[in-house]
Amino acid sequence: GDAEYGEYLSAECTACHLKDGTANGIPSITNWPEEDFVAALHAYKVKLRPHPVMQMMAGRLSNEEIAALAAYYATIQN
């Protein structure tokens, strides 16, 4: 994935997830391994993971966008 594109796309993520990696009731997604991030978003996309907001958000993302977000969040500097 293209981390720069992922950073651009991350604005929607940071509406809920904190960029600094803190988790105040919403899990942190910073510094996740890329394959774990991709697997989680695909699980939301096909509704294997139950969370209506995340299912909606992931459902709108292409595979390229998911890969870009995974690349960005795997290496984000706090």
GIKA-V656956 format. One record per residue. N is the residue number from 1. SS is DSSP state (~ for helix, > for strand, _ for the rest). PHI is phi as a letter, one per 40 degrees, with the letter a starting at -180 (999 if undefined). PSI is psi in degrees with one decimal (999 if undefined). Layout:
BEGIN
((N	SS	PHI	PSI) (N	SS	PHI	PSI))
END
This chain:
BEGIN
((1	_	999	157.1) (2	_	c	105.2) (3	~	c	-34.9) (4	~	c	-42.0) (5	~	c	-39.4) (6	~	c	-39.8) (7	~	c	-41.5) (8	~	c	-44.2) (9	~	c	-19.6) (10	_	c	-10.9) (11	_	d	-40.1) (12	_	c	-35.6) (13	~	c	-41.0) (14	~	c	0.6) (15	~	c	-26.9) (16	_	b	-47.4) (17	_	c	133.2) (18	_	c	129.6) (19	_	c	-27.9) (20	_	c	-1.3) (21	_	g	-1.9) (22	_	c	154.8) (23	_	b	93.1) (24	_	b	71.5) (25	_	g	-18.2) (26	_	b	127.1) (27	_	d	146.1) (28	_	c	145.0) (29	_	b	6.3) (30	_	c	144.1) (31	_	g	27.0) (32	_	c	145.1) (33	_	c	139.4) (34	~	d	-44.0) (35	~	c	-32.4) (36	~	c	-41.9) (37	~	c	-47.6) (38	~	c	-45.2) (39	~	c	-42.2) (40	~	c	-46.5) (41	~	c	-37.6) (42	~	c	-34.7) (43	~	c	-38.0) (44	~	c	-41.5) (45	~	d	-39.9) (46	_	c	9.5) (47	_	g	30.9) (48	_	c	-28.7) (49	_	b	125.5) (50	_	c	107.2) (51	_	a	104.6) (52	~	d	-40.1) (53	~	c	-46.5) (54	~	c	-35.0) (55	~	c	-42.0) (56	~	c	-47.0) (57	~	c	-48.6) (58	~	c	-34.1) (59	~	c	-23.7) (60	_	c	-9.5) (61	_	c	140.5) (62	_	c	168.2) (63	~	c	-38.4) (64	~	c	-41.2) (65	~	c	-40.2) (66	~	c	-44.1) (67	~	c	-39.4) (68	~	c	-44.3) (69	~	c	-41.5) (70	~	c	-42.9) (71	~	c	-41.8) (72	~	c	-51.6) (73	~	c	-20.3) (74	~	c	-25.9) (75	~	b	9.4) (76	_	d	137.8) (77	_	b	124.9) (78	_	c	999))
END
